[in-house]
């Protein structure tokens, strides 16, 4: 029972932080996607150039 209460308390803490920093998390996620897109395009073009696909 004590372990279950500790888990519930931990989850509440995590979700409270997620709600508190929701805006920052969304902005960082969007920036991560934006920075990943050029990397994927570059790799795709490179593979086409050397004939892997």
Backbone as CSV, one residue per row, in Angstrom:
resi,resn,N_x,N_y,N_z,CA_x,CA_y,CA_z,C_x,C_y,C_z
1,UNK,0.826,-1.192,0.000,0.000,0.000,0.000,0.872,1.257,0.000
2,UNK,1.960,1.236,0.766,2.845,2.396,0.835,3.495,2.644,-0.521
3,UNK,3.908,1.558,-1.183,4.541,1.672,-2.502,3.564,2.271,-3.515
4,UNK,2.306,1.853,-3.436,1.286,2.358,-4.356,1.059,3.857,-4.133
5,UNK,1.057,4.296,-2.880,0.895,5.717,-2.579,2.085,6.526,-3.082
6,UNK,3.286,5.942,-2.971,4.476,6.629,-3.476,4.403,6.796,-4.992
7,UNK,3.921,5.771,-5.674,3.784,5.846,-7.130,2.756,6.909,-7.503
8,UNK,1.622,6.931,-6.810,0.593,7.940,-7.091,1.129,9.342,-6.857
9,UNK,1.868,9.516,-5.777,2.444,10.828,-5.477,3.441,11.229,-6.556
10,UNK,4.249,10.283,-6.987,5.224,10.561,-8.043,4.558,10.936,-9.354
11,UNK,3.500,10.209,-9.711,2.779,10.523,-10.945,2.118,11.893,-10.868
12,UNK,1.553,12.213,-9.712,0.946,13.539,-9.540,1.993,14.631,-9.704
13,UNK,3.175,14.399,-9.157,4.256,15.383,-9.280,4.664,15.557,-10.736
14,UNK,4.831,14.443,-11.437,5.231,14.507,-12.848,4.188,15.264,-13.662
15,UNK,2.915,14.925,-13.482,1.875,15.581,-14.266,1.706,17.044,-13.891
16,UNK,1.957,17.387,-12.644,1.876,18.802,-12.270,2.985,19.597,-12.955
17,UNK,4.194,19.009,-13.048,5.279,19.677,-13.776,4.955,19.782,-15.263
18,UNK,4.375,18.714,-15.832,4.012,18.755,-17.248,2.997,19.858,-17.523
19,UNK,2.021,20.002,-16.646,1.031,21.064,-16.823,1.656,22.440,-16.637
20,UNK,2.564,22.545,-15.684,3.196,23.830,-15.395,4.065,24.294,-16.562
21,UNK,4.784,23.362,-17.180,5.710,23.699,-18.260,5.179,23.282,-19.630
22,UNK,3.863,23.153,-19.747,3.241,22.675,-20.983,3.645,23.527,-22.188
23,UNK,3.603,24.834,-22.031,3.927,25.738,-23.143,5.370,25.530,-23.600
24,UNK,6.290,25.438,-22.661,7.699,25.233,-23.005,7.913,23.888,-23.698
25,UNK,7.226,22.861,-23.212,7.360,21.528,-23.806,6.855,21.535,-25.241
26,UNK,5.739,22.207,-25.487,5.185,22.280,-26.841,6.141,23.015,-27.769
27,UNK,6.682,24.136,-27.309,7.616,24.914,-28.135,8.856,24.087,-28.462
28,UNK,9.414,23.406,-27.463,10.602,22.588,-27.710,10.303,21.422,-28.649
29,UNK,9.110,20.845,-28.537,8.729,19.752,-29.430,8.639,20.237,-30.872
30,UNK,8.024,21.401,-31.066,7.904,21.961,-32.411,9.283,22.269,-32.988
31,UNK,10.149,22.856,-32.170,11.504,23.155,-32.641,12.267,21.878,-32.986
32,UNK,12.053,20.821,-32.212,12.700,19.545,-32.501,12.255,18.968,-33.832
33,UNK,10.959,19.061,-34.115,10.442,18.564,-35.395,10.998,19.398,-36.542
34,UNK,11.010,20.716,-36.354,11.523,21.600,-37.403,12.993,21.301,-37.694
35,UNK,13.776,21.039,-36.669,15.195,20.759,-36.902,15.416,19.352,-37.456
36,UNK,14.498,18.430,-37.213,14.657,17.064,-37.715,14.292,16.951,-39.192
37,UNK,13.391,17.796,-39.655,12.948,17.720,-41.049,14.110,17.917,-42.026
38,UNK,14.916,18.967,-41.886,16.038,19.119,-42.830,17.026,17.953,-42.778
39,UNK,17.244,17.397,-41.609,18.149,16.247,-41.506,17.612,15.062,-42.296
40,UNK,16.316,14.826,-42.206,15.707,13.731,-42.955,15.743,13.970,-44.448
41,UNK,15.484,15.216,-44.859,15.518,15.543,-46.285,16.939,15.393,-46.817
42,UNK,17.907,15.888,-46.063,19.302,15.795,-46.497,19.716,14.333,-46.663
43,UNK,19.359,13.500,-45.688,19.731,12.079,-45.763,19.064,11.420,-46.963
44,UNK,17.802,11.738,-47.191,17.079,11.155,-48.323,17.745,11.552,-49.643
45,UNK,18.087,12.826,-49.786,18.741,13.289,-51.012,20.116,12.646,-51.175
46,UNK,20.840,12.486,-50.077,22.163,11.853,-50.132,22.042,10.400,-50.590
47,UNK,21.058,9.681,-50.054,20.866,8.286,-50.449,20.468,8.187,-51.913
48,UNK,19.663,9.123,-52.390,19.310,9.126,-53.807,20.540,9.384,-54.674
49,UNK,21.392,10.269,-54.212,22.587,10.634,-54.974,23.546,9.453,-55.123
50,UNK,23.715,8.668,-54.054,24.663,7.552,-54.140,23.979,6.253,-54.564
51,UNK,22.669,6.318,-54.813,21.952,5.180,-55.367,21.576,4.103,-54.378
52,UNK,21.335,4.455,-53.119,20.925,3.445,-52.142,19.452,3.091,-52.282
53,UNK,18.672,4.017,-52.787,17.234,3.734,-52.918,16.821,3.732,-54.360
